[in-house]
Amino acid sequence: MLYDAGRFAISVLGWRYIPNVLSQQLLPWLHRLYQALTHRRPPAPGTPAYQNHRKWIYTAIVFGYALYTFWNAIVSIGPNYYELLGVHPMTDISGLKNGFRAFAKRHHPDRAGPDSETYFIHVRNAYEALKNPTTRFAYDRFGAEALDWKVITMGEYIQYGLWEIATNYVANVCGVIFWNRLVPRSLAFWNYVLLFGALAMELLFVLSPSPSQSEVSFSSWVFSNPATPSHANLFTLLWPQWVAYQHVNLLRSLTLLLSSALYQVVPNVFPPSSETLDDVSVSKHLATLQTVSKKINQEVVATLHTDLHACHGESTGTTPSVADFYNIQPITIAEPVKLRLQKEVSNMVLEELLLRQNGPLRTACEAAIVRRGRRNMAGHKGSPVERPAMPVKTPSGKADILDGHFAGSGPPLVLDANSVHTRRRSVSF
């Protein structure tokens, strides 16, 4: 446990400082090489190009350090008892005996000398452990430390081993929670995914049946299973002599490696937004949104009352209103204006529905709009300020120009010369 904690601390420190230091040292040197080869000035510090160069150099260093860490994890896993005896993990008891006899002929102290006594005793103890089916079962899954557990049956070994696994992963989860509290990260979810994925694969392999009990195991899809010698997967192809506990140790190292690399690469390749949505920022944005909405509301009300001021006068038989265009005040709508507006809105809705139809109703409506537009222009010649004539397509698909008004484009838009507002009129207006 202390060894694992020390290895974790060294790994965290290495991942925290080594990529940063190397990228700071290599970037100026690579920029000098770039200038010598291309005869171009390297990007200045602080520019987007400089940041991109530093980002990709940092990422390359992280991947290189990850490969080194992975290779170091593989090398640190020592040989198992089967490799010491020179036999395959699938071998039976007779194969173990033959392997130990061949080993004793080469390394017995009477032949190899007294210096080989310690090594010979170690291998002999390994042979004694593998001869017993129960201790062999425990060794394959939990390693040499399982031989020191004060248990007897396979069930007790499994129970004790599962307790050790649970303790290890609970400690890892607590470490992740503490690290995310200390240095908040947005990648905590993927760290938990890695941990629980590793836990699931470790349980699959530890709980797989022994070679004498089954021919196929679900865990053999992920790890090399001694019960399936003909089944080839990544682990059996790369390390055919390894047993379960060695794969588990490599899996734990790989999980730590991926977690550290994830924390280092992703924030640099995809930097988070500099803006944080804390309470102060949210309140500031809400205040800005409230101010903008008030301004919009004021503009809408001013536009509406500008039109209402223009509706009062001789055309509606009401008293003309006096309004300052730059300071529009709300107006009380006169009753004749209300009736006129209600009729106008009703006619506009009816015309819109007719124009959406196909057949004679739509054709008659378009013709009425054209005739009404011509009469309006003839009756107010010189009074309205006409718009520039531009060809547009009518609802029926034909382009037409009508004295500055587009035939079929809807009710005429007339700008009254005595007021500053635009009014949409229906055919009945």
Secondary structure, DSSP 8 states (H G I E B T S, - for coil): -HHHHHHHHHHHHHHHHHHHHHHHHHHHHHHHHHHHHH------TTSHHHHHHHHHHHHHHHHHHHHHHHHHHHHHS---HHHHHT--TT--HHHHHHHHHHHHHHH-HHHH-GGGHHHHHHHHHHHHHHHSHHHHHHHHHH-GGGGGSS--SHHHHHHHHHHHHHHHHHHHHHHHHHHHHHS--TTHHHHHHHHHHHHHHHHHHHTS--TTT-S--GGGGTS--TT-TT---HHHHH-TT--HHHHHHHHHHHHHHHHHHHHHHHHHHS---S----HHHHHHHHHHHHHHHHHHHHHHHHHHHHHHHHHSSGGGTS-----BTTB-------HHHHHHHHHHHHHHHHHHHHHTS-SHHHHHHHHHHHHHHHHHHHHTTTSS-------EE-TTS-EE-BTTB-TTSSS-EEE-TTSS-EEE--TT-
